[in-house]
Amino acid sequence: MADLSDVQNALVAVTAQALYPAGTAQPSAAGVPCRVYAGWPVPASLDADLAAGITHVTVFPRDEERNTTRFPADWQTLSVTPPTLTLTVSGQTVTVGGAIAIPQNAVMLANGQPYVYALQGGDTLGGVATALAALIAVDIPGTVSSGAVVTLPADAHDLVARVGGHGVSIREIRRQVRHFQLTVWSDTPSHRDAVAQPMDVALAAMKFLTLTDGMAARLIYQGSPVSDQQQKPRLFQRDFIYSVEYATTQTADDTAITQDQLNVGVKVDGASQYDIISTTYY
């Protein structure tokens, strides 16, 4: 889920990239050394850096906040991780291949029944084959494994192999607008203006921030007050006020459905011959 701190960190990253496009080991685009961080400056540290010609740029959440939740949001697929394991059927054998990664499900269907093994940390290809053979052998005696190959007896039929991958779903549970103040603290008006200019361009060009949960946050310019009144010697300030509309989200792990099974019973009365008692997904 995205949090207030995630928005702050995203704004810090955008500002740092604007001021140091070639990397922080290189001079800043403003020609002025800068410290960019979330929070409010510590007075003693700010005074010492201003005296050394170092500009501070801070990102701080203001008190203005508004709930903009509009409607309940449904679950949406955020990401899908393709399976890395393979199961290959040839005659009465199934070969386990590919690479071990979790979470994944190895699924065998034999004689119309599903057999599912959830891969574990530390598994090997041979270990997966052994686990599947053990599950199948309960219903189909004579099923064995050797290395990464499972062999079923000649009377086993309808052999199908599948691998279930993994994904993540996400939904909004709340949405809000919060104001953020990005402040340039410089020792001279010229340094302040040199730092503010690339920041202004980068922020104005960006309509959406991508947050750590993969969702986009709307960035809206509100104003940029300038202060030349020296509250203390060698302090010149410019603020950028932006409102950010972002969602509080909830995520859930998903497992691919590889097989569904209907459990039915005879219906004594009525138009249908059978009733569905339950549905099981694998």
Helices and strands as residue ranges (DSSP letters): H 4-19, E 34-38, H 43-51, E 55-67, E 76-81, E 85-90, E 93-98, E 105-110, E 113-118, H 125-137, E 144-146, E 149-151, E 160-164, E 166-186, H 189-205, E 208-210, E 216-223, E 226-227, E 236-255, E 260-266, E 274-281
